[in-house]
Structures are given as C-alpha cells and as structure tokens.
C-alpha cells in the first residue's frame, strides 16, 4: 500500500495568514500515461463529512474558493491556503488514488492561534 | 443535486452484525462506484472497499475483506455495507462516498459496539 505522510500534524494560525500543508507519498502518484498526479485534498470540519477541495493535485473542485491552492508532483505535494479565514479551521487530509487501496494521510489540524 | 443519505446511528453488541445503508439520489446510480470509508474517533480515514452498482463487482481493502460485505439494490438506488463479528475496534463513523471518485459524501453513520 502507498503510505501518505502529512506534515505538520497541527498548525496554529491567525486569520489572514498563509499556511502550507505538506504531503509525501511512498511512491510516485504521477501517471506516465496522462502525466496526471492522482492526489486529492479534503477538508473536514468538526462533526461533518470530508469535503473534496482539490483533485489531480491542483484542480479545485467546483465552488472551492481560490485561496485553496494545490501543487506538487510525483511524491511531494502541498496545499496552500492563502489569507486563512475563520471558516477554514478544520482537519485537512491528503489522499492518493493512484492505486488501490486508496490511502489517506494522518491529517493536519488547522487551529486558531 | 447529488445526495447520499446514510442510515442512522447504531448501537450493537460485540459479536453481532450490522447492515448500514446509503441511498443515492440526484444522479444515475449505476454510473459511479460507491466507496465506503471508516473513521475511528479522532483518527484519519481508511478505505474499506467499493462496489460497482451496475455489475455488483466489489473490491475490498485486504484489511476489511473478512469484516465488510458490500451490496446494492438498484431498484432503490441504495448501497449497503454489512459489518460482521463486531468488536470494539469496529466502533467508528462509516461514510459512503462516490461520484467522480470521492466527490460526494454521505453524512456518516456512527456505529458503537458495546454490551
């Protein structure tokens, strides 16, 4: 199974700051056939279901604010949230869907400083 | 609009089984796999498996092969997951998810295993 390693595990921020969450996979998620990276990012607020933010490493899901930016390729990926707002406080997970079984990172908790 | 409506929370005794449901609406049920995901309290997410509603074909995470059984009822656009021989380790929230991979999620079903 592909292991997904996220860092940091938690992050304390002030509103308006820019934050970066990292995700590293134990194998490349880049398909040689179509040059796409099969990496997604999810946001989960307390008591809610996960919500898809980013897929194929950098494509924002419909309706997701453009302050959420996914980047990276191969084995190293980043979710950047620019100008964090109070509503962004949540847990964030990366997930690979390059091969079965799909696997998730351990999560990053974004908290208020 | 796509909606995945899951069954209510369940309290079950150790050793028993429980069958969870996930009713899909707002899209053609047979067009997309339904995946099931486990989240233990305060923990990350684990993929259990998927079912192809069109063919009934299933693919399980090796870890859950003897624990979970996935089925569908195309007549009611409902997917089911039965969990067997429950222990305290199975206490968790279980989600169904699907449509373009994992784009839509049900609200989750909390399963508590306790005597």
Interface residues (C-beta under 8 A of the other chain):
Chain A: X40 X42 X49 X50 X51 X52 X55 X61 X93 X95 X97 X100 X101 X102 X103 X104 X105 X106 X107
Chain B: X35 X44 X45 X46 X47 X59 X61 X62 X95 X97 X100 X101 X102 X103 X105 X106 X107 X108
